[in-house]
């Protein structure tokens, strides 16, 4: 049983991906991170900003249409804060942190920590286990079942994208073929007209019979 638990934990560690990143934000600058997310997916995150006297940091999350999904000005320092939103369409989302320092003050770098989760990563399986009174192995199996569904959906989406790309390639190849045939016909027609024109010209000049 213990070996099974270890195997399940290792499998989940390999497949599950939680994005966590740390960096230092230069004063009076901004840094943006982008991530592709599918439709109807819950996205949750945590962020932390180190404290520097007189300096302020804002954050904002936008989609490609510049719609604001989450925003906070003057983030409290040295506190682990959270955000969450649900995507309506598959899109690329941008998370930006903006540093603001008064003009009379010399700014210093501030440490930013950001962790994002999406999909099954956001599920509270401990709470599910307490409500349904599940054993640890059953919880891990439930997690694997959900993960399997996500993988199947990803493969179905990849297959659909592959079919769309194939249809686009075939349509493009057909258009290129027709354009090539049209270009050849135009060249042949122009060459024929040029030959007749030169023959008539040379006959008019009595250079040929």
N, C-alpha and C positions, 0 to 999 in steps of 0.2 A: 504493500500500500504506500509506504514511504517512497519507494522508487517511482511509483506511478505519479505521486505528487510532484516529485522532483522533475520527472520528464515533462509533465504538463506545464510546470513553471518555466522550464527552459524553452519549451515551444512558444509559450506566450511571450517570453522575453525576446525571442528572435523575431516573431511576427509583429507584435504590437510596437508601435512607434509613437513616442511622445516627444514633441519638439521642445527642447530647452536650450536657451542661448543666453550668454552673458556678454556684455560689451561696455565700453566706456563712451559716453556721449560727450562730444566736445561742446563747449559753451557756445550759445547762440547758433547752433546747428540743428539739423534734424536727421534722423535715420529711419528708413522705412524698410519693412520686410514684407514680402509677398508670398502668398500661398494659394494653391488651387484647391477648391473645395467643391464637392458635388452638391446637388440640390437636396433640400430637406434634411440637412445634417446639422446636428447641434455642435457648436464650437464653443469651447470653454477655455479660459486662460487665466493665468496668474502673473502679476508683474510686481517688481520691486524697484524702487529708486532710492539710491543713497542720498543722505542729507548733505547739503552744502548751503551755508548761510547766504540768504538773499537770492538764491537761484530757484527758479521754478521750472517744472517740466510738465508738459501737456501730452496727452496721447489721443489719437483718433483712429478709427477703423473705417475704411471706405471700400466700396466695390468699384468696379471699372466704370460705373456710371456716376461716380462721385457721391453716391448716397451714403450718409453717415450711419453706421450700424451701432457704433459705441463710441463714446467720447467722454473725456474728463479733463478739466483744466486744473492747474496747480495741484498735481498729485501729491498727497501726503507722503512725506519721506519716511524711510525705514519702516514701512508697513507693507505686508503682503496683501495686495488687493486683487480682486477677481473681476472678470467680465464674462459675458456669455451672449450668444445670439444664434438664431436659427436661419440657415440660408434658404432663400426661396428658389433660386436658380443656381445652376452650376456656373461658377464665376471665379475670378482671381481677386482675392481680398488683400488689402494693403493695410498694415499696422504701422503707424508712424509715431515716433516720440520726438517732441520738439523742446529744445532747451531755450529758456528765456532768462537773460541776465541783464540787470540794469546797466545803462551806459557808463555810469560812474564807478562801476565795480569790475574788478578783474576776475573773470570767471575761471573755474577749474572744471576738470572732467568729472562726470558723475557716472557711477556704476548703474547699469540697467540690467535687470534679470527678467526674462520673459519665458513662460512655459505655456504651450498651447496643446490642447487635446481636442479630438473630434471623433464623432461616431461612437463606437463601442468603448472607446477610451474614457468617455464621459460617464458611463454607467456606474452606479454605485452597487456593485455586486455584494458588498457586505450588508447593505440595507435589504437587498433582495433576499439574501440568505436568512436574515433575521425574520423577515415577514413570512417567508415560505418554509422556514425551519429546515433549511437544506444543510447537508453535510458539506465539509470543505471540498471533497471530491466532486460532489454534485454541482457545487458552485463553479468549479473549474470546468466541468463538462458543459455547463450552461454558457460559460464564457467562450469556450471553444465552439459551441454551436452557433453563437452569435457571430463569432469571427469567421466561421465557415460560410455563413450567409453573406457576410460582407465580401469575402473573397469571390464567391460565386457571382455576386452583383458586379464586382470589379471586372471579372472575366467577361461577363455578358456585355458590360459597357465597352470594354476593349474590343470585343468582337464586333459590336455595332459600329464603333469608330473605324475599325478596319474595313468593314463593308462600305461605309460611307466614303472612306479614302479610296477604296478600290473603284467604286462607281465614279468618283470624281476623276480618277486617273484614266479610266476607260473613256469617259466623256471627253476628257482633254485630248487623249490620243486620237479619238475620232475627229475632233475639230481640227487638230493638227494635220491629220491625213487629208481631210477635205480641203483645207487651206493649201496644202502642198500640191494637190491635184489642180486646184484652181490657179495657183501660181504657175505651174508647168503649162497649163492651157494658155494662160495669158502670154507667157514667153514664146510659146510656139506660134500663137497668133501674131504677135508683134514681129517675130522673125520672118514669118511669111509675108506680112505687109511690107517689111523692109526690103525683102528680096524683090518683090514686084515693083516697089518704088524705084529701087536702084536699076532694075532692068529697063524700066520705062525711061529713066533719066539718061542712062547710057545710050539707049536707042535714039532718044531725042538729040543727043550730042553726036550721033552717028559713030559711036565708038564700037558698037556691036551691031550685028544684024538681027 
